[in-house]
Structure formats: structure tokens, C-alpha cells
Amino acid sequence: MRLSRPRLTPLPQSEWNDEQRELLTRGNPQRVLNVFATLIRHQDLYRRWMPFANHVLFKSSLPPREREMAILRVGWLCRSGYEFHQHTRIGKEAGLSDAEIERLKSGPDAPGWTEAESALLRAVDDLHGDQFISDATWQRLGKHYDTRQVVDLVFAVGQYMMVSMALNSFGVQIES
């Protein structure tokens, strides 16, 4: 975690208005994560951002395991402790092992990745470092992923870089 305490605190439930309550409790009314309770402070942005975020997380054409590999790599590269922590659990649910999650920290050249996994992680690194997928990486991706999957990958990386920037800057803390 870059900050040991939040710059923007999660909005307490006692301060939610009716629309915020509706937006925050749609998915799981029992547990509202700090990321959402913080971002709801800008209710209009939150309302418009969530459909896109939900596409990236739940409707992507990427298989869940590969999606989570990309998200975890982004979280690691952006030094977003909150993002990496949250998606470690989701990554495990998508089939990633503890060893694979640890190996993601070493990137696309770490031993043990398949050619497709290495290409996916290289694309994440390219996008994070240069905001552009190199020709060599593009060619490797094309051997394993169709057009929709590559588009979803680029938008997933962009989404989670943006979210990581927000989490880091606002100091969103991991739930106790």
C-alpha cells in the first residue's frame, strides 16, 4: 500500500443517499468494498463508470483466468496493493494457483508460462510501459487470441491502470 491511511475515506453508510444506496447494494447488499464506497463520493461518475467496469470484469471475451492474469499484472506494475489484493482472491476463483500469482510479479519471461500466457503478459507490460502493443507482441497475441479478445485485453489493461491510479491516489485501504 502506498498510503497507510485514506486521503478520501469510504462514504459511511449513514451518509448514503437513496441513489447511492441503490448503486452500492445492487450486487451484494451485505458487503460494500472500500473501492466502491470511496468512488461513490462522485455519484455521477460512479453511475456511468460501473457499466464499463462490469463489462471488463464480467462480460469480457477473455477467459476469466487470462483476464485475471492481466488484471493482477496491471495491479503489480501500478504498485496498487489494493488492486492486487482484491484480484488475488478473484484470480484464485478463476483458476490461478498461489505459485502462478506469485510468478505474475516476475512478468512474461518467467519460466512456466505458456506461449499464449507469455504473450498476454507481454501485452500488459507493453501497454503499461508504452501505452502501445509492439508489433512483435501483436503478432504473438494473434496466434492465440481473436480480435474481440485483444480489444477486451487492451480495455481491461486501461481500466485497471485507471482504477489503480485512483486507488493509489485516494489511498483506498484493504478491508479488515
ABEGO torsion letter per residue (X at the ends): XABABBABBBBBAAABBAAAAAAAAAABAABBBAAAAAAAABAAAAAAAAAAAAAAAAABABBAAAAAAAAAAAAAAAGBAAAAAAAAAAAAAAGBBAAAAAAAAAEAABBGBBAAAAAAAAAAAAAAAAGBBBAAAAAAAAAABBAAAAAAAAAAAAAAAAAAAAAAAAGBBBBX
